[in-house]
Structures are given as structure tokens and as C-alpha cells.
């Protein structure tokens, strides 16, 4: 076996003053286990949006406006058991009707905003939310007024 240079030997002995033989292997094993535990027990940072995730009971007032021709306004109210879930690091997905969802951002105060949709709202508590959404274009659009209670 090749001998370690004297300076390297002094350096390693000062950092790892291990005994030779079985107890040295035991000490190395303990060091390895401690280092492994330090990195594997890392906690995920708290996400303030966790309290909104889950099943919700939504009541949606839908107003369809059509100004073409004679024009019409149709109103309807729909109850739906939906889901609020994570979409990405920055967004929540609110599924408030069958095959209807919106992607929103929520700040630490519970204020809801949507980048792509004309919508805004608020979580008034961790179990109650209100959100208004408008989709459509010139001459015809749909307004959704969504109220939710967490189940």
C-alpha cells in the first residue's frame, strides 16, 4: 500500500481523527449517515396557497349577453362540486363547472387575479371565495359570478 505524504496525513488526521480498524469504519459510517440525514430531511417551504387546495362547492351565476340582431340576455345559476388544485408554481386551477376551469394567481392576502381572463376575486377566508369572470368579445360575452365554499 502506498503511503500518504506527511502533509496530507497531518491534514486528514486533523479533520478526521479516526482510529484504524473496525472503529474507524464505524466512525466513517456515522459521518456518512449524519450527512445523508442532513440533506434528506430538508423541509419544503410553506406555501400560503395550501389552505385553498381541495374540493369546493361552487354556485355560478351565468349571464349570456348577445347584442347581435334583436339581442338577448340569458341568465342561469348552476351548482357544481369542483376542485381547486395547483397548476404551476405561480397558479391555481379552479374547476368551477363541468369542463370549465380558470387559471388564477393568488397573493398572500387572498386576492385572486387572472392573467389571460378578465376576472378578479378574493378568498374572504380559507373556506369562502368569490370570483367574477368575463369571457367573449364584441357584441357577445358571458359573465360568470362564482361563489365557493370549501368542503
ChimeraX commands (.cxc) that place a marker at each C-alpha (Angstrom):
marker #1 position 0.00,0.00,0.00 radius 0.5
marker #1 position 1.26,3.46,-0.90 radius 0.5
marker #1 position 1.99,5.82,1.99 radius 0.5
marker #1 position 0.29,9.19,2.10 radius 0.5
marker #1 position 2.63,12.22,2.06 radius 0.5
marker #1 position 3.23,13.57,5.54 radius 0.5
marker #1 position 1.44,16.95,4.98 radius 0.5
marker #1 position -1.67,15.23,3.59 radius 0.5
marker #1 position -1.60,12.79,6.51 radius 0.5
marker #1 position -1.49,15.64,9.04 radius 0.5
marker #1 position -4.34,17.42,7.23 radius 0.5
marker #1 position -6.63,14.37,7.12 radius 0.5
marker #1 position -5.81,13.43,10.73 radius 0.5
marker #1 position -6.76,16.93,11.92 radius 0.5
marker #1 position -10.10,16.86,10.06 radius 0.5
marker #1 position -10.93,13.19,10.56 radius 0.5
marker #1 position -9.11,11.92,13.66 radius 0.5
marker #1 position -10.23,8.36,13.00 radius 0.5
marker #1 position -8.81,5.25,14.51 radius 0.5
marker #1 position -7.55,2.45,12.35 radius 0.5
marker #1 position -9.52,-0.76,12.02 radius 0.5
marker #1 position -13.16,-1.54,12.72 radius 0.5
marker #1 position -13.85,1.55,14.87 radius 0.5
marker #1 position -12.55,3.79,12.04 radius 0.5
marker #1 position -15.04,2.24,9.62 radius 0.5
marker #1 position -17.76,2.76,12.24 radius 0.5
marker #1 position -16.83,6.45,12.57 radius 0.5
marker #1 position -16.87,6.93,8.79 radius 0.5
marker #1 position -20.27,5.23,8.66 radius 0.5
marker #1 position -21.65,7.58,11.34 radius 0.5
marker #1 position -20.33,10.64,9.46 radius 0.5
marker #1 position -21.91,9.39,6.23 radius 0.5
marker #1 position -25.27,8.76,7.93 radius 0.5
marker #1 position -25.30,12.20,9.57 radius 0.5
marker #1 position -24.54,13.94,6.26 radius 0.5
marker #1 position -27.21,11.91,4.47 radius 0.5
marker #1 position -29.82,12.76,7.11 radius 0.5
marker #1 position -28.97,16.46,6.98 radius 0.5
marker #1 position -29.74,16.65,3.27 radius 0.5
marker #1 position -32.64,14.18,3.10 radius 0.5
marker #1 position -34.66,15.82,5.89 radius 0.5
marker #1 position -34.89,19.14,4.10 radius 0.5
marker #1 position -38.40,20.56,4.51 radius 0.5
marker #1 position -40.37,22.03,1.63 radius 0.5
marker #1 position -41.02,25.73,2.10 radius 0.5
marker #1 position -44.51,26.69,3.32 radius 0.5
marker #1 position -46.89,27.65,0.53 radius 0.5
marker #1 position -49.58,30.10,1.65 radius 0.5
marker #1 position -51.93,28.74,-1.07 radius 0.5
marker #1 position -52.15,25.27,0.54 radius 0.5
marker #1 position -55.25,26.31,2.50 radius 0.5
marker #1 position -57.24,26.83,-0.73 radius 0.5
marker #1 position -56.47,23.44,-2.30 radius 0.5
marker #1 position -59.25,20.84,-2.23 radius 0.5
marker #1 position -62.89,20.16,-3.04 radius 0.5
marker #1 position -65.26,23.11,-3.26 radius 0.5
marker #1 position -68.98,23.59,-3.75 radius 0.5
marker #1 position -69.43,26.30,-6.38 radius 0.5
marker #1 position -72.56,28.28,-7.22 radius 0.5
marker #1 position -72.15,30.09,-10.53 radius 0.5
marker #1 position -74.50,32.78,-11.84 radius 0.5
marker #1 position -74.10,32.82,-15.61 radius 0.5
marker #1 position -75.27,35.78,-17.72 radius 0.5
marker #1 position -75.02,35.36,-21.50 radius 0.5
marker #1 position -75.29,38.63,-23.42 radius 0.5
marker #1 position -75.76,38.75,-27.21 radius 0.5
marker #1 position -76.18,42.14,-28.85 radius 0.5
marker #1 position -76.38,40.82,-32.42 radius 0.5
marker #1 position -79.74,41.19,-34.20 radius 0.5
marker #1 position -82.53,41.69,-31.68 radius 0.5
marker #1 position -80.15,40.86,-28.84 radius 0.5
marker #1 position -80.72,38.65,-25.85 radius 0.5
marker #1 position -79.74,38.21,-22.25 radius 0.5
marker #1 position -79.98,34.74,-20.70 radius 0.5
marker #1 position -79.37,34.14,-17.01 radius 0.5
marker #1 position -78.79,30.80,-15.29 radius 0.5
marker #1 position -77.50,29.54,-11.93 radius 0.5
marker #1 position -75.54,26.29,-11.67 radius 0.5
marker #1 position -74.32,24.40,-8.57 radius 0.5
marker #1 position -71.24,22.25,-9.08 radius 0.5
marker #1 position -68.84,20.26,-6.88 radius 0.5
marker #1 position -65.46,21.34,-8.20 radius 0.5
marker #1 position -61.81,21.39,-7.34 radius 0.5
marker #1 position -59.08,23.92,-6.70 radius 0.5
marker #1 position -55.63,22.49,-7.38 radius 0.5
marker #1 position -52.09,23.60,-8.23 radius 0.5
marker #1 position -51.38,24.21,-11.89 radius 0.5
marker #1 position -47.86,25.52,-11.66 radius 0.5
marker #1 position -45.65,27.22,-9.11 radius 0.5
marker #1 position -47.47,30.50,-9.61 radius 0.5
marker #1 position -51.05,29.49,-10.47 radius 0.5
marker #1 position -54.07,27.68,-9.10 radius 0.5
marker #1 position -56.58,25.89,-11.32 radius 0.5
marker #1 position -60.23,26.43,-10.36 radius 0.5
marker #1 position -62.60,23.88,-11.91 radius 0.5
marker #1 position -65.96,25.55,-11.21 radius 0.5
marker #1 position -68.21,23.94,-13.88 radius 0.5
marker #1 position -68.13,20.70,-15.84 radius 0.5
marker #1 position -65.35,21.17,-18.44 radius 0.5
marker #1 position -64.85,24.78,-17.32 radius 0.5
marker #1 position -61.79,25.98,-15.43 radius 0.5
marker #1 position -59.80,29.12,-14.91 radius 0.5
marker #1 position -56.11,29.59,-14.06 radius 0.5
marker #1 position -55.51,32.26,-11.46 radius 0.5
marker #1 position -52.83,33.78,-9.29 radius 0.5
marker #1 position -53.47,34.35,-5.59 radius 0.5
marker #1 position -51.45,36.73,-3.44 radius 0.5
marker #1 position -50.78,36.39,0.29 radius 0.5
marker #1 position -53.90,38.45,1.10 radius 0.5
marker #1 position -56.17,36.08,-0.86 radius 0.5
marker #1 position -56.66,38.44,-3.81 radius 0.5
marker #1 position -57.38,36.44,-6.99 radius 0.5
marker #1 position -56.30,37.69,-10.41 radius 0.5
marker #1 position -56.17,36.05,-13.81 radius 0.5
marker #1 position -53.61,36.85,-16.48 radius 0.5
marker #1 position -55.46,35.59,-19.56 radius 0.5
marker #1 position -59.06,36.17,-18.46 radius 0.5
marker #1 position -60.89,39.31,-17.47 radius 0.5
marker #1 position -61.51,38.21,-13.92 radius 0.5
marker #1 position -60.88,39.10,-10.31 radius 0.5
marker #1 position -61.94,37.98,-6.89 radius 0.5
marker #1 position -60.92,37.17,-3.36 radius 0.5
marker #1 position -60.69,34.37,-0.84 radius 0.5
marker #1 position -62.51,36.01,2.08 radius 0.5
marker #1 position -61.31,33.14,4.27 radius 0.5
marker #1 position -59.70,29.76,3.72 radius 0.5
marker #1 position -63.20,28.31,3.13 radius 0.5
marker #1 position -65.03,31.04,1.17 radius 0.5
marker #1 position -64.22,32.60,-2.19 radius 0.5
marker #1 position -65.84,34.96,-4.70 radius 0.5
marker #1 position -64.70,35.36,-8.30 radius 0.5
marker #1 position -66.09,37.23,-11.32 radius 0.5
marker #1 position -65.06,36.31,-14.83 radius 0.5
marker #1 position -65.93,37.69,-18.27 radius 0.5
marker #1 position -65.31,35.76,-21.48 radius 0.5
marker #1 position -66.24,36.72,-25.01 radius 0.5
marker #1 position -65.81,39.59,-27.40 radius 0.5
marker #1 position -67.55,42.49,-29.07 radius 0.5
marker #1 position -71.30,42.06,-29.20 radius 0.5
marker #1 position -71.45,38.76,-27.27 radius 0.5
marker #1 position -69.98,37.72,-23.95 radius 0.5
marker #1 position -70.61,35.61,-20.87 radius 0.5
marker #1 position -70.28,36.80,-17.28 radius 0.5
marker #1 position -69.63,34.23,-14.55 radius 0.5
marker #1 position -70.13,35.21,-10.91 radius 0.5
marker #1 position -68.67,32.32,-8.91 radius 0.5
marker #1 position -69.17,31.76,-5.18 radius 0.5
marker #1 position -67.39,28.88,-3.50 radius 0.5
marker #1 position -67.46,27.12,-0.13 radius 0.5
marker #1 position -64.71,24.64,0.70 radius 0.5
marker #1 position -65.87,21.13,1.62 radius 0.5
marker link #1:1,2 radius 0.2
marker link #1:2,3 radius 0.2
marker link #1:3,4 radius 0.2
marker link #1:4,5 radius 0.2
marker link #1:5,6 radius 0.2
marker link #1:6,7 radius 0.2
marker link #1:7,8 radius 0.2
marker link #1:8,9 radius 0.2
marker link #1:9,10 radius 0.2
marker link #1:10,11 radius 0.2
marker link #1:11,12 radius 0.2
marker link #1:12,13 radius 0.2
marker link #1:13,14 radius 0.2
marker link #1:14,15 radius 0.2
marker link #1:15,16 radius 0.2
marker link #1:16,17 radius 0.2
marker link #1:17,18 radius 0.2
marker link #1:18,19 radius 0.2
marker link #1:19,20 radius 0.2
marker link #1:20,21 radius 0.2
marker link #1:21,22 radius 0.2
marker link #1:22,23 radius 0.2
marker link #1:23,24 radius 0.2
marker link #1:24,25 radius 0.2
marker link #1:25,26 radius 0.2
marker link #1:26,27 radius 0.2
marker link #1:27,28 radius 0.2
marker link #1:28,29 radius 0.2
marker link #1:29,30 radius 0.2
marker link #1:30,31 radius 0.2
marker link #1:31,32 radius 0.2
marker link #1:32,33 radius 0.2
marker link #1:33,34 radius 0.2
marker link #1:34,35 radius 0.2
marker link #1:35,36 radius 0.2
marker link #1:36,37 radius 0.2
marker link #1:37,38 radius 0.2
marker link #1:38,39 radius 0.2
marker link #1:39,40 radius 0.2
marker link #1:40,41 radius 0.2
marker link #1:41,42 radius 0.2
marker link #1:42,43 radius 0.2
marker link #1:43,44 radius 0.2
marker link #1:44,45 radius 0.2
marker link #1:45,46 radius 0.2
marker link #1:46,47 radius 0.2
marker link #1:47,48 radius 0.2
marker link #1:48,49 radius 0.2
marker link #1:49,50 radius 0.2
marker link #1:50,51 radius 0.2
marker link #1:51,52 radius 0.2
marker link #1:52,53 radius 0.2
marker link #1:53,54 radius 0.2
marker link #1:54,55 radius 0.2
marker link #1:55,56 radius 0.2
marker link #1:56,57 radius 0.2
marker link #1:57,58 radius 0.2
marker link #1:58,59 radius 0.2
marker link #1:59,60 radius 0.2
marker link #1:60,61 radius 0.2
marker link #1:61,62 radius 0.2
marker link #1:62,63 radius 0.2
marker link #1:63,64 radius 0.2
marker link #1:64,65 radius 0.2
marker link #1:65,66 radius 0.2
marker link #1:66,67 radius 0.2
marker link #1:67,68 radius 0.2
marker link #1:68,69 radius 0.2
marker link #1:69,70 radius 0.2
marker link #1:70,71 radius 0.2
marker link #1:71,72 radius 0.2
marker link #1:72,73 radius 0.2
marker link #1:73,74 radius 0.2
marker link #1:74,75 radius 0.2
marker link #1:75,76 radius 0.2
marker link #1:76,77 radius 0.2
marker link #1:77,78 radius 0.2
marker link #1:78,79 radius 0.2
marker link #1:79,80 radius 0.2
marker link #1:80,81 radius 0.2
marker link #1:81,82 radius 0.2
marker link #1:82,83 radius 0.2
marker link #1:83,84 radius 0.2
marker link #1:84,85 radius 0.2
marker link #1:85,86 radius 0.2
marker link #1:86,87 radius 0.2
marker link #1:87,88 radius 0.2
marker link #1:88,89 radius 0.2
marker link #1:89,90 radius 0.2
marker link #1:90,91 radius 0.2
marker link #1:91,92 radius 0.2
marker link #1:92,93 radius 0.2
marker link #1:93,94 radius 0.2
marker link #1:94,95 radius 0.2
marker link #1:95,96 radius 0.2
marker link #1:96,97 radius 0.2
marker link #1:97,98 radius 0.2
marker link #1:98,99 radius 0.2
marker link #1:99,100 radius 0.2
marker link #1:100,101 radius 0.2
marker link #1:101,102 radius 0.2
marker link #1:102,103 radius 0.2
marker link #1:103,104 radius 0.2
marker link #1:104,105 radius 0.2
marker link #1:105,106 radius 0.2
marker link #1:106,107 radius 0.2
marker link #1:107,108 radius 0.2
marker link #1:108,109 radius 0.2
marker link #1:109,110 radius 0.2
marker link #1:110,111 radius 0.2
marker link #1:111,112 radius 0.2
marker link #1:112,113 radius 0.2
marker link #1:113,114 radius 0.2
marker link #1:114,115 radius 0.2
marker link #1:115,116 radius 0.2
marker link #1:116,117 radius 0.2
marker link #1:117,118 radius 0.2
marker link #1:118,119 radius 0.2
marker link #1:119,120 radius 0.2
marker link #1:120,121 radius 0.2
marker link #1:121,122 radius 0.2
marker link #1:122,123 radius 0.2
marker link #1:123,124 radius 0.2
marker link #1:124,125 radius 0.2
marker link #1:125,126 radius 0.2
marker link #1:126,127 radius 0.2
marker link #1:127,128 radius 0.2
marker link #1:128,129 radius 0.2
marker link #1:129,130 radius 0.2
marker link #1:130,131 radius 0.2
marker link #1:131,132 radius 0.2
marker link #1:132,133 radius 0.2
marker link #1:133,134 radius 0.2
marker link #1:134,135 radius 0.2
marker link #1:135,136 radius 0.2
marker link #1:136,137 radius 0.2
marker link #1:137,138 radius 0.2
marker link #1:138,139 radius 0.2
marker link #1:139,140 radius 0.2
marker link #1:140,141 radius 0.2
marker link #1:141,142 radius 0.2
marker link #1:142,143 radius 0.2
marker link #1:143,144 radius 0.2
marker link #1:144,145 radius 0.2
marker link #1:145,146 radius 0.2
marker link #1:146,147 radius 0.2
marker link #1:147,148 radius 0.2
marker link #1:148,149 radius 0.2
marker link #1:149,150 radius 0.2
marker link #1:150,151 radius 0.2
view
